[in-house]
């Protein structure tokens, strides 16, 4: 009677590829609760930590991030990059990152441990719906750089910087802007938190989900 999609792109796939009736495909965006991670205030220190999270597969685009870090190092910048997650591409990515300031943390059970120590969050994915990882970083007031995929542009809005997928140069330039400007990090982080609190909270997700169930049950009762 109804199928919930967490992004407009997934809703479109349900209708066009899987034959779900358009009226039955309902959009309810993911939502996140309050931030539980302490986040360091932006500073003028030389070391800025970039964090990324996800399964180590081609989808997540960590190879693009690593190549962008290489470009940053060539420009004289030296960020610390922390990648949380595990997966089949780990050995290849570790080889690609050899000699660069990139640390693989493996699977992290409590993502707040990552969010509490990073200054910038990066989502270099090749495709997504609406990832919780991005919303969680936004809720913690962390400025984000993300690929323009799925419903990421709608979620991020003016709360971060967006780049085309697989564009190493664009990703490196966006990260450089944040690495070299504490003020920009502070402003984008504040905008990200405000945006996710207003539009992508757990409470809003629950209300929208209950509404879908209520409509289906009311329709069944009338039948």
MIDOSE-1310 file (N, C-alpha, C; in nm, 2 decimals, decimal comma, always signed):
residues 223
xxxx	+0,08/-0,12/+0,00/+0,00/+0,00/+0,00/+0,09/+0,13/+0,00; +0,20/+0,12/+0,06/+0,29/+0,23/+0,06/+0,43/+0,18/+0,09; +0,53/+0,25/+0,02/+0,67/+0,22/+0,03/+0,74/+0,35/+0,06; +0,82/+0,35/+0,17/+0,89/+0,47/+0,21/+1,03/+0,47/+0,14
xxxx	+1,06/+0,58/+0,08/+1,19/+0,61/+0,02/+1,26/+0,72/+0,10; +1,39/+0,71/+0,13/+1,45/+0,81/+0,21/+1,51/+0,92/+0,12; +1,50/+0,91/-0,01/+1,54/+1,02/-0,09/+1,46/+1,03/-0,22; +1,46/+1,14/-0,29/+1,38/+1,15/-0,41/+1,44/+1,06/-0,52
xxxx	+1,57/+1,04/-0,52/+1,63/+0,96/-0,62/+1,58/+0,81/-0,60; +1,58/+0,76/-0,48/+1,53/+0,63/-0,45/+1,38/+0,62/-0,48; +1,31/+0,72/-0,45/+1,17/+0,71/-0,49/+1,15/+0,70/-0,64; +1,23/+0,77/-0,72/+1,22/+0,76/-0,86/+1,26/+0,62/-0,91
xxxx	+1,36/+0,56/-0,85/+1,40/+0,43/-0,89/+1,29/+0,33/-0,86; +1,23/+0,35/-0,74/+1,11/+0,26/-0,71/+1,01/+0,26/-0,81; +0,98/+0,38/-0,86/+0,87/+0,39/-0,96/+0,91/+0,35/-1,10; +1,03/+0,39/-1,14/+1,07/+0,37/-1,28/+1,13/+0,23/-1,30
xxxx	+1,20/+0,18/-1,20/+1,28/+0,06/-1,22/+1,20/-0,06/-1,16; +1,13/-0,04/-1,05/+1,07/-0,15/-0,98/+0,92/-0,16/-1,00; +0,86/-0,06/-1,07/+0,72/-0,07/-1,10/+0,63/-0,03/-0,98; +0,68/+0,03/-0,88/+0,59/+0,08/-0,77/+0,50/+0,19/-0,81
xxxx	+0,38/+0,19/-0,78/+0,28/+0,29/-0,81/+0,34/+0,43/-0,75; +0,33/+0,53/-0,84/+0,39/+0,66/-0,79/+0,32/+0,71/-0,66; +0,19/+0,69/-0,65/+0,12/+0,73/-0,53/+0,16/+0,65/-0,41; +0,21/+0,53/-0,43/+0,24/+0,45/-0,32/+0,39/+0,47/-0,27
xxxx	+0,47/+0,53/-0,36/+0,61/+0,56/-0,32/+0,61/+0,69/-0,25; +0,64/+0,68/-0,12/+0,63/+0,80/-0,03/+0,77/+0,84/+0,01; +0,80/+0,97/+0,01/+0,93/+1,03/+0,05/+0,93/+1,07/+0,19; +1,01/+1,01/+0,27/+1,04/+1,05/+0,41/+1,19/+1,05/+0,43
xxxx	+1,24/+1,17/+0,44/+1,39/+1,18/+0,46/+1,44/+1,12/+0,59; +1,56/+1,07/+0,59/+1,62/+1,03/+0,71/+1,63/+1,15/+0,81; +1,63/+1,11/+0,94/+1,65/+1,21/+1,04/+1,74/+1,17/+1,15; +1,81/+1,26/+1,21/+1,91/+1,23/+1,32/+1,87/+1,30/+1,45
xxxx	+1,92/+1,24/+1,56/+1,89/+1,30/+1,69/+2,00/+1,41/+1,72; +2,00/+1,46/+1,84/+2,10/+1,56/+1,88/+2,24/+1,51/+1,88; +2,33/+1,59/+1,86/+2,47/+1,55/+1,85/+2,52/+1,51/+1,99; +2,59/+1,40/+2,00/+2,64/+1,35/+2,13/+2,79/+1,36/+2,13
xxxx	+2,85/+1,42/+2,03/+3,00/+1,44/+2,02/+3,04/+1,58/+2,05; +3,14/+1,59/+2,14/+3,20/+1,72/+2,16/+3,28/+1,76/+2,04; +3,26/+1,88/+1,99/+3,33/+1,92/+1,86/+3,43/+2,04/+1,89; +3,55/+2,02/+1,85/+3,65/+2,13/+1,88/+3,61/+2,26/+1,79
xxxx	+3,63/+2,37/+1,85/+3,61/+2,50/+1,78/+3,71/+2,52/+1,68; +3,68/+2,58/+1,56/+3,77/+2,61/+1,46/+3,89/+2,70/+1,51; +4,01/+2,66/+1,47/+4,13/+2,74/+1,52/+4,22/+2,77/+1,40; +4,32/+2,85/+1,43/+4,42/+2,88/+1,32/+4,54/+2,79/+1,32
xxxx	+4,52/+2,67/+1,39/+4,64/+2,58/+1,39/+4,66/+2,52/+1,26; +4,79/+2,47/+1,24/+4,83/+2,42/+1,11/+4,76/+2,29/+1,08; +4,73/+2,21/+1,18/+4,67/+2,08/+1,16/+4,52/+2,08/+1,16; +4,46/+2,05/+1,05/+4,31/+2,04/+1,04/+4,28/+1,89/+1,01
xxxx	+4,18/+1,84/+1,08/+4,15/+1,70/+1,06/+4,03/+1,68/+0,98; +4,04/+1,60/+0,87/+3,93/+1,57/+0,78/+3,88/+1,43/+0,81; +3,75/+1,41/+0,83/+3,70/+1,28/+0,86/+3,61/+1,23/+0,75; +3,60/+1,10/+0,73/+3,51/+1,04/+0,64/+3,47/+0,91/+0,70
xxxx	+3,35/+0,86/+0,66/+3,30/+0,74/+0,72/+3,22/+0,66/+0,61; +3,23/+0,53/+0,61/+3,16/+0,45/+0,52/+3,22/+0,32/+0,49; +3,15/+0,23/+0,43/+3,21/+0,10/+0,38/+3,31/+0,13/+0,28; +3,42/+0,06/+0,28/+3,53/+0,08/+0,19/+3,51/+0,01/+0,06
xxxx	+3,42/+0,07/-0,02/+3,39/+0,02/-0,15/+3,39/+0,13/-0,25; +3,38/+0,10/-0,38/+3,39/+0,20/-0,49/+3,28/+0,31/-0,47; +3,16/+0,27/-0,42/+3,05/+0,36/-0,41/+3,09/+0,49/-0,33; +3,17/+0,47/-0,22/+3,20/+0,58/-0,13/+3,30/+0,68/-0,18
xxxx	+3,38/+0,64/-0,28/+3,47/+0,74/-0,34/+3,59/+0,77/-0,26; +3,63/+0,69/-0,17/+3,75/+0,72/-0,08/+3,88/+0,73/-0,16; +3,88/+0,67/-0,28/+4,00/+0,68/-0,37/+4,01/+0,82/-0,42; +3,89/+0,88/-0,44/+3,89/+1,02/-0,49/+3,94/+1,12/-0,38
xxxx	+3,90/+1,09/-0,26/+3,94/+1,17/-0,14/+4,09/+1,16/-0,13; +4,15/+1,03/-0,13/+4,29/+1,01/-0,12/+4,37/+1,09/-0,22; +4,32/+1,08/-0,35/+4,39/+1,15/-0,45/+4,38/+1,30/-0,43; +4,27/+1,35/-0,38/+4,26/+1,49/-0,35/+4,36/+1,53/-0,23
xxxx	+4,38/+1,44/-0,14/+4,47/+1,47/-0,03/+4,61/+1,48/-0,09; +4,64/+1,39/-0,18/+4,77/+1,40/-0,25/+4,79/+1,54/-0,32; +4,69/+1,59/-0,38/+4,70/+1,72/-0,44/+4,72/+1,83/-0,34; +4,65/+1,82/-0,22/+4,67/+1,92/-0,12/+4,81/+1,92/-0,06
xxxx	+4,87/+1,80/-0,05/+5,01/+1,79/+0,00/+5,10/+1,85/-0,10; +5,08/+1,83/-0,23/+5,16/+1,90/-0,33/+5,15/+2,05/-0,32; +5,04/+2,10/-0,27/+5,02/+2,25/-0,26/+5,08/+2,30/-0,12; +5,14/+2,21/-0,05/+5,20/+2,25/+0,08/+5,11/+2,24/+0,20
xxxx	+4,99/+2,18/+0,18/+4,90/+2,16/+0,30/+4,92/+2,02/+0,35; +4,90/+2,01/+0,48/+4,92/+1,88/+0,55/+4,81/+1,85/+0,64; +4,69/+1,82/+0,59/+4,58/+1,79/+0,69/+4,59/+1,64/+0,74; +4,53/+1,61/+0,85/+4,52/+1,47/+0,89/+4,39/+1,42/+0,85
xxxx	+4,39/+1,31/+0,78/+4,26/+1,25/+0,73/+4,24/+1,12/+0,80; +4,12/+1,11/+0,86/+4,07/+0,99/+0,93/+3,96/+0,92/+0,86; +3,97/+0,80/+0,82/+3,87/+0,73/+0,75/+3,82/+0,61/+0,83; +3,69/+0,62/+0,87/+3,63/+0,52/+0,96/+3,55/+0,42/+0,87
xxxx	+3,57/+0,30/+0,89/+3,49/+0,20/+0,81/+3,58/+0,09/+0,76; +3,52/-0,02/+0,71/+3,60/-0,13/+0,66/+3,53/-0,19/+0,54; +3,60/-0,27/+0,46/+3,53/-0,33/+0,35/+3,63/-0,39/+0,25; +3,59/-0,44/+0,14/+3,68/-0,51/+0,05/+3,79/-0,43/-0,02
xxxx	+3,77/-0,30/-0,02/+3,87/-0,22/-0,09/+3,98/-0,16/+0,00; +3,98/-0,21/+0,13/+4,07/-0,15/+0,22/+4,22/-0,16/+0,18; +4,26/-0,28/+0,14/+4,40/-0,30/+0,10/+4,44/-0,21/-0,02; +4,35/-0,20/-0,11/+4,38/-0,11/-0,23/+4,39/+0,04/-0,19
xxxx	+4,30/+0,08/-0,10/+4,30/+0,22/-0,06/+4,42/+0,25/+0,03; +4,46/+0,16/+0,12/+4,58/+0,18/+0,20/+4,70/+0,19/+0,11; +4,71/+0,11/+0,00/+4,82/+0,12/-0,09/+4,82/+0,26/-0,16; +4,70/+0,30/-0,20/+4,69/+0,43/-0,26/+4,73/+0,55/-0,17
xxxx	+4,70/+0,53/-0,04/+4,73/+0,63/+0,05/+4,87/+0,63/+0,11; +4,95/+0,54/+0,07/+5,09/+0,52/+0,13/+5,17/+0,65/+0,11; +5,23/+0,70/+0,22/+5,30/+0,82/+0,22/+5,22/+0,95/+0,24; +5,09/+0,93/+0,25/+5,00/+1,05/+0,27/+4,95/+1,05/+0,42
xxxx	+4,91/+1,16/+0,47/+4,86/+1,17/+0,61/+4,72/+1,12/+0,62; +4,70/+0,99/+0,59/+4,57/+0,93/+0,59/+4,58/+0,81/+0,69; +4,48/+0,80/+0,78/+4,48/+0,69/+0,88/+4,34/+0,62/+0,86; +4,35/+0,49/+0,85/+4,23/+0,40/+0,84/+4,20/+0,35/+0,98
xxxx	+4,08/+0,38/+1,03/+4,04/+0,35/+1,17/+3,98/+0,21/+1,17; +3,94/+0,16/+1,06/+3,86/+0,04/+1,06/+3,72/+0,07/+1,11; +3,64/-0,04/+1,13/+3,50/-0,02/+1,18/+3,50/+0,05/+1,31; +3,42/+0,16/+1,32/+3,40/+0,24/+1,44/+3,26/+0,22/+1,49
xxxx	+3,24/+0,16/+1,60/+3,11/+0,13/+1,66/+3,04/+0,26/+1,70; +3,11/+0,35/+1,76/+3,05/+0,48/+1,80/+3,11/+0,59/+1,72; +3,03/+0,64/+1,62/+3,07/+0,74/+1,53/+3,10/+0,87/+1,60; +3,05/+0,90/+1,72/+3,07/+1,02/+1,79/+3,22/+1,03/+1,82
xxxx	+3,29/+0,92/+1,83/+3,43/+0,92/+1,86/+3,51/+0,99/+1,74; +3,46/+0,97/+1,62/+3,52/+1,04/+1,51/+3,48/+1,18/+1,50; +3,35/+1,21/+1,51/+3,30/+1,34/+1,50/+3,35/+1,44/+1,60; +3,39/+1,38/+1,72/+3,44/+1,47/+1,82/+3,58/+1,52/+1,80
xxxx	+3,65/+1,47/+1,70/+3,79/+1,51/+1,68/+3,82/+1,57/+1,54; +3,72/+1,57/+1,45/+3,75/+1,62/+1,32/+3,70/+1,77/+1,30; +3,76/+1,84/+1,21/+3,72/+1,98/+1,18/+3,64/+1,99/+1,05; +3,65/+1,89/+0,96/+3,58/+1,89/+0,84/+3,53/+1,75/+0,81
xxxx	+3,41/+1,73/+0,76/+3,36/+1,60/+0,72/+3,35/+1,60/+0,57; +3,40/+1,49/+0,51/+3,40/+1,47/+0,36/+3,32/+1,35/+0,32; +3,23/+1,37/+0,22/+3,15/+1,26/+0,17/+3,17/+1,26/+0,02; +3,27/+1,18/-0,03/+3,31/+1,19/-0,17/+3,24/+1,08/-0,26
xxxx	+3,12/+1,04/-0,21/+3,05/+0,92/-0,27/+3,02/+0,94/-0,42; +3,02/+0,83/-0,49/+2,98/+0,83/-0,63/+2,83/+0,82/-0,65; +2,76/+0,76/-0,55/+2,61/+0,77/-0,55/+2,57/+0,74/-0,40; +2,45/+0,80/-0,37/+2,39/+0,79/-0,24/+2,25/+0,82/-0,25
xxxx	+2,17/+0,79/-0,14/+2,04/+0,83/-0,12/+2,04/+0,96/-0,04; +2,04/+0,94/+0,09/+2,06/+1,04/+0,19/+2,13/+0,98/+0,31; +2,26/+0,99/+0,32/+2,33/+0,91/+0,42/+2,32/+0,97/+0,56; +2,31/+0,89/+0,66/+2,30/+0,93/+0,79/+2,44/+1,00/+0,83
xxxx	+2,55/+0,95/+0,78/+2,68/+1,00/+0,82/+2,69/+1,15/+0,79; +2,63/+1,19/+0,68/+2,64/+1,34/+0,65/+2,55/+1,42/+0,75; +2,43/+1,37/+0,77/+2,34/+1,43/+0,86/+2,39/+1,44/+1,01; +2,46/+1,33/+1,05/+2,51/+1,33/+1,18/+2,63/+1,44/+1,20
xxxx	+2,71/+1,45/+1,09/+2,81/+1,55/+1,10/+2,76/+1,69/+1,10; +2,65/+1,71/+1,02/+2,59/+1,84/+1,02/+2,53/+1,88/+1,15; +2,46/+1,78/+1,22/+2,40/+1,80/+1,35/+2,51/+1,84/+1,45; +2,63/+1,79/+1,43/+2,74/+1,83/+1,52/+2,81/+1,96/+1,49
xxxx	+2,75/+2,03/+1,39/+2,81/+2,16/+1,35/+2,94/+2,15/+1,28; +2,96/+2,04/+1,21/+3,09/+2,02/+1,13/+3,07/+2,06/+0,99; +3,15/+2,15/+0,94/+3,14/+2,19/+0,79/+3,17/+2,07/+0,71; +3,09/+2,06/+0,60/+3,10/+1,94/+0,51/+3,13/+1,97/+0,37
xxxx	+3,21/+1,88/+0,31/+3,23/+1,88/+0,16/+3,17/+1,75/+0,11; +3,08/+1,76/+0,01/+3,02/+1,64/-0,04/+3,00/+1,64/-0,19; +2,99/+1,52/-0,24/+2,96/+1,50/-0,38/+2,81/+1,54/-0,41; +2,78/+1,59/-0,52/+2,65/+1,63/-0,56/+2,57/+1,50/-0,61
xxxx	+2,53/+1,42/-0,51/+2,46/+1,30/-0,55/+2,33/+1,28/-0,46; +2,23/+1,21/-0,52/+2,11/+1,18/-0,44/+2,05/+1,31/-0,39; +2,00/+1,30/-0,26/+1,94/+1,41/-0,20/+2,04/+1,49/-0,11; +2,17/+1,47/-0,13/+2,27/+1,54/-0,06/+2,26/+1,69/-0,08
xxxx	+2,24/+1,74/-0,21/+2,23/+1,89/-0,22/+2,11/+1,95/-0,14; +2,00/+1,88/-0,14/+1,89/+1,93/-0,06/+1,92/+1,93/+0,08; +1,99/+1,83/+0,13/+2,02/+1,82/+0,28/+2,12/+1,93/+0,31; +2,23/+1,94/+0,23/+2,34/+2,03/+0,27/+2,31/+2,17/+0,25
xxxx	+2,24/+2,20/+0,13/+2,21/+2,34/+0,11/+2,33/+2,44/+0,12; +2,31/+2,54/+0,20/+2,41/+2,64/+0,23/+2,50/+2,60/+0,35; +2,48/+2,48/+0,39/+2,56/+2,43/+0,51/+2,69/+2,36/+0,48; +2,73/+2,37/+0,35/+2,86/+2,31/+0,31/+2,89/+2,34/+0,17
xxxx	+3,00/+2,27/+0,12/+3,04/+2,28/-0,02/+3,02/+2,15/-0,09; +2,97/+2,17/-0,22/+2,94/+2,05/-0,30/+3,03/+2,05/-0,42; +3,06/+1,93/-0,47/+3,15/+1,91/-0,58/+3,09/+1,80/-0,67; +3,13/+1,80/-0,80/+3,09/+1,69/-0,89/+3,15/+1,56/-0,84
xxxx	+3,09/+1,45/-0,88/+3,15/+1,32/-0,84/+3,27/+1,29/-0,92; +3,37/+1,23/-0,86/+3,49/+1,18/-0,92/+3,58/+1,30/-0,97; +3,56/+1,42/-0,92/+3,64/+1,53/-0,96/+3,74/+1,56/-0,86; +3,86/+1,51/-0,87/+3,97/+1,52/-0,77/+4,00/+1,67/-0,75
xxxx	+4,02/+1,74/-0,86/+4,05/+1,88/-0,86/+3,95/+1,97/-0,78; +3,82/+1,94/-0,81/+3,72/+2,02/-0,74/+3,72/+1,99/-0,59; +3,73/+1,86/-0,56/+3,73/+1,82/-0,42/+3,85/+1,88/-0,35; +3,97/+1,87/-0,41/+4,09/+1,93/-0,34/+4,07/+2,08/-0,32
xxxx	+4,01/+2,15/-0,42/+3,99/+2,29/-0,40/+3,89/+2,33/-0,29; +3,79/+2,25/-0,28/+3,69/+2,27/-0,18/+3,75/+2,25/-0,04; +3,82/+2,14/-0,03/+3,88/+2,11/+0,10/+3,99/+2,22/+0,13; +4,06/+2,27/+0,04/+4,16/+2,37/+0,06/+4,09/+2,50/+0,12
xxxx	+3,98/+2,53/+0,07/+3,90/+2,65/+0,12/+3,87/+2,64/+0,26; +3,83/+2,52/+0,31/+3,80/+2,50/+0,45/+3,93/+2,48/+0,53; +4,03/+2,42/+0,48/+4,15/+2,40/+0,55/+4,22/+2,53/+0,59; +4,20/+2,63/+0,50/+4,27/+2,76/+0,51/+4,19/+2,87/+0,57
xxxx	+4,06/+2,84/+0,61/+3,98/+2,94/+0,66/+3,90/+2,90/+0,78; +3,95/+2,92/+0,90/+3,87/+2,89/+1,02/+3,73/+2,95/+1,03; +3,72/+3,08/+0,98/+3,60/+3,15/+0,98/+3,49/+3,08/+0,89; +3,54/+3,03/+0,77/+3,45/+2,96/+0,68/+3,40/+2,83/+0,74
xxxx	+3,49/+2,76/+0,81/+3,45/+2,64/+0,88/+3,35/+2,67/+0,98; +3,37/+2,77/+1,06/+3,28/+2,81/+1,17/+3,14/+2,84/+1,11; +3,14/+2,93/+1,00/+3,01/+2,97/+0,95/+2,93/+2,85/+0,88; +3,00/+2,77/+0,81/+2,94/+2,66/+0,74/+2,89/+2,56/+0,84
xxxx	+2,97/+2,53/+0,95/+2,93/+2,44/+1,05/+2,80/+2,48/+1,12; +2,79/+2,61/+1,15/+2,67/+2,67/+1,22/+2,55/+2,66/+1,12; +2,57/+2,69/+1,00/+2,46/+2,68/+0,90/+2,41/+2,53/+0,88; +2,51/+2,44/+0,89/+2,47/+2,30/+0,87/+2,39/+2,25/+0,99
xxxx	+2,43/+2,29/+1,11/+2,35/+2,25/+1,23/+2,21/+2,30/+1,22; +2,20/+2,43/+1,19/+2,07/+2,49/+1,18/+1,98/+2,42/+1,08; +2,03/+2,39/+0,97/+1,96/+2,33/+0,86/+1,91/+2,19/+0,90; +1,99/+2,11/+0,96/+1,95/+1,97/+0,99/+1,86/+1,97/+1,11
xxxx	+1,87/+2,06/+1,20/+1,78/+2,07/+1,31/+1,64/+2,11/+1,26; +1,63/+2,19/+1,16/+1,50/+2,23/+1,11/+1,43/+2,13/+1,02; +1,51/+2,06/+0,94/+1,46/+1,99/+0,83/+1,48/+1,84/+0,84; +1,58/+1,79/+0,92/+1,62/+1,65/+0,91/+1,63/+1,59/+1,06
xxxx	+1,55/+1,63/+1,14/+1,55/+1,58/+1,28/+1,48/+1,45/+1,29; +1,51/+1,37/+1,39/+1,45/+1,25/+1,42/+1,30/+1,27/+1,44; +1,26/+1,37/+1,51/+1,12/+1,40/+1,54/+1,04/+1,42/+1,41; +1,10/+1,49/+1,31/+1,03/+1,52/+1,18/+1,02/+1,39/+1,11
xxxx	+1,12/+1,30/+1,11/+1,12/+1,17/+1,04/+1,01/+1,09/+1,10; +1,00/+1,08/+1,23/+0,90/+1,00/+1,30/+0,75/+1,05/+1,26; +0,74/+1,18/+1,27/+0,60/+1,24/+1,23/+0,56/+1,20/+1,09; +0,65/+1,21/+1,00/+0,62/+1,18/+0,86/+0,60/+1,03/+0,84
xxxx	+0,67/+0,95/+0,91/+0,65/+0,80/+0,90/+0,51/+0,76/+0,96; +0,48/+0,82/+1,07/+0,35/+0,79/+1,14/+0,24/+0,84/+1,04; +0,26/+0,95/+0,98/+0,16/+1,00/+0,88/+0,13/+0,90/+0,77; +0,24/+0,84/+0,72/+0,22/+0,74/+0,61/+0,14/+0,62/+0,66
xxxx	+0,18/+0,57/+0,78/+0,11/+0,45/+0,84/-0,04/+0,49/+0,86; -0,06/+0,61/+0,91/-0,20/+0,65/+0,95/-0,28/+0,65/+0,82; -0,23/+0,71/+0,71/-0,31/+0,71/+0,59/-0,34/+0,57/+0,54; -0,24/+0,48/+0,54/-0,26/+0,35/+0,49/-0,37/+0,28/+0,58
xxxx	-0,36/+0,29/+0,71/-0,45/+0,22/+0,80/-0,59/+0,28/+0,78; -0,60/+0,41/+0,77/-0,74/+0,47/+0,75/-0,80/+0,42/+0,62; -0,72/+0,41/+0,51/-0,76/+0,36/+0,38/-0,81/+0,22/+0,39; -0,73/+0,14/+0,47/-0,77/+0,00/+0,49/-0,90/-0,02/+0,56
xxx	-0,92/+0,07/+0,66/-1,04/+0,07/+0,75/-1,16/+0,10/+0,67; -1,15/+0,20/+0,57/-1,26/+0,24/+0,49/-1,29/+0,13/+0,39; -1,19/+0,05/+0,35/-1,21/-0,06/+0,26/-1,29/-0,17/+0,32
